[in-house]
Amino acid sequence: MALFDKLPPEIQQAALGAAGFFPTAVLARVLWHNRLVRMGQRHFWGRELWWEVPAAVFCAITGGGLASYMGLDPMASHAVVGVVGWLGPRGIEVLLAKVIERYVPESKKGK
């Protein structure tokens, strides 16, 4: 922990926050993985399971940042991380594409 103590306080707080949301994101990604297993699209112990770990890290950081931006309490923050974890990177991409399609004027899209 000596190296961790030498980091700036802002980085320490962000790392602790992401670590706190990581179990929620992992649970959401495992539930998503299990859904695909039940649909016959994956094997439970297949190599795809390993890709859920970086996806969970991404979802924990993204969901935690979004919850922080919205000023939510801890329980609501975990709910946001769970939703982001369930959507995953591809779901977030599709959601952002739909938001951009709806709210960004045509003149701004190509730039």
Backbone torsions as a table, in degrees:
resi	resn	phi	psi	omega
1	MET	NA	-6.2	-178.9
2	ALA	-62.8	-38.2	178.5
3	LEU	-67.1	-39.9	-179.9
4	PHE	-62.8	-37.4	-179.2
5	ASP	-68.2	-21.9	-179.3
6	LYS	-84.5	-10.1	178.4
7	LEU	-73.0	154.9	175.7
8	PRO	-60.5	150.7	-177.7
9	PRO	-57.9	-33.2	180.0
10	GLU	-65.0	-41.2	179.1
11	ILE	-68.5	-39.8	177.7
12	GLN	-60.5	-45.4	-179.0
13	GLN	-64.8	-41.6	178.8
14	ALA	-64.5	-41.6	179.9
15	ALA	-65.6	-42.4	178.2
16	LEU	-66.0	-38.4	177.7
17	GLY	-64.4	-45.0	178.4
18	ALA	-64.1	-38.8	178.8
19	ALA	-65.3	-34.0	178.2
20	GLY	-69.8	-31.3	-179.8
21	PHE	-88.7	-13.6	-176.5
22	PHE	-57.6	-45.6	179.1
23	PRO	-60.3	-36.5	178.4
24	THR	-65.3	-43.8	179.6
25	ALA	-66.8	-38.5	178.0
26	VAL	-63.4	-43.7	178.6
27	LEU	-59.6	-45.2	179.7
28	ALA	-63.3	-41.5	179.9
29	ARG	-68.6	-36.2	177.5
30	VAL	-67.9	-38.4	175.9
31	LEU	-62.9	-40.5	177.1
32	TRP	-64.6	-45.0	178.8
33	HIS	-60.4	-43.7	179.3
34	ASN	-62.4	-37.0	177.1
35	ARG	-61.0	-45.0	179.0
36	LEU	-66.9	-33.0	176.1
37	VAL	-64.8	-46.1	-179.8
38	ARG	-64.0	-30.2	178.2
39	MET	-80.5	-5.0	178.6
40	GLY	82.5	13.4	-178.4
41	GLN	-89.9	-14.8	-179.7
42	ARG	-144.5	159.4	166.9
43	HIS	-94.8	143.4	-175.0
44	PHE	-60.3	-45.3	-178.1
45	TRP	-95.5	27.5	179.1
46	GLY	-77.7	173.5	-178.6
47	ARG	-66.8	-19.7	178.1
48	GLU	-62.9	-27.4	-179.6
49	LEU	-61.1	-35.1	179.7
50	TRP	-67.1	-28.2	179.0
51	TRP	-73.2	-14.1	178.5
52	GLU	-73.9	-22.1	179.9
53	VAL	-66.5	-54.0	176.9
54	PRO	-65.2	-30.8	176.7
55	ALA	-64.4	-39.2	178.5
56	ALA	-66.3	-39.6	176.7
57	VAL	-61.3	-47.6	178.1
58	PHE	-58.0	-45.5	-177.8
59	CYS	-68.2	-36.3	178.3
60	ALA	-64.5	-44.7	-179.5
61	ILE	-68.9	-45.5	-178.9
62	THR	-64.8	-47.7	179.9
63	GLY	-65.5	-40.0	177.5
64	GLY	-64.7	-41.3	177.2
65	GLY	-64.7	-40.8	178.6
66	LEU	-64.9	-43.7	178.8
67	ALA	-64.9	-39.1	177.5
68	SER	-64.5	-42.4	178.6
69	TYR	-60.9	-37.6	-179.2
70	MET	-82.9	-7.7	177.8
71	GLY	69.2	38.6	-176.5
72	LEU	-84.4	156.2	175.5
73	ASP	-75.0	170.0	-174.1
74	PRO	-58.1	-41.0	-177.8
75	MET	-66.3	-43.3	177.6
76	ALA	-67.4	-32.4	176.8
77	SER	-62.9	-41.8	177.6
78	HIS	-66.2	-34.2	176.4
79	ALA	-63.9	-43.1	178.0
80	VAL	-62.6	-44.3	178.8
81	VAL	-62.4	-38.9	177.6
82	GLY	-63.4	-42.4	178.2
83	VAL	-65.7	-45.5	178.6
84	VAL	-62.8	-38.8	177.4
85	GLY	-64.3	-39.4	178.5
86	TRP	-66.6	-42.9	179.1
87	LEU	-65.8	-41.4	-179.3
88	GLY	72.6	178.3	-178.2
89	PRO	-58.9	-42.4	-178.8
90	ARG	-68.6	-40.6	178.5
91	GLY	-64.0	-38.7	177.4
92	ILE	-65.4	-40.6	178.6
93	GLU	-61.4	-45.3	179.7
94	VAL	-64.8	-42.7	179.4
95	LEU	-62.4	-45.0	178.0
96	LEU	-64.1	-37.8	178.2
97	ALA	-62.3	-40.6	178.9
98	LYS	-67.9	-39.1	177.8
99	VAL	-64.4	-44.9	179.6
100	ILE	-63.6	-42.3	179.5
101	GLU	-60.1	-36.6	-176.4
102	ARG	-82.8	-40.0	-169.0
103	TYR	-106.8	-15.0	-179.3
104	VAL	-94.2	128.3	-179.9
105	PRO	-62.8	153.1	-178.7
106	GLU	-57.3	-35.9	-177.3
107	SER	-66.1	-22.3	-177.8
108	LYS	-97.2	-13.4	-171.8
109	LYS	-69.6	-39.1	-174.1
110	GLY	-82.2	-1.8	-174.0
111	LYS	-101.7	NA	NA
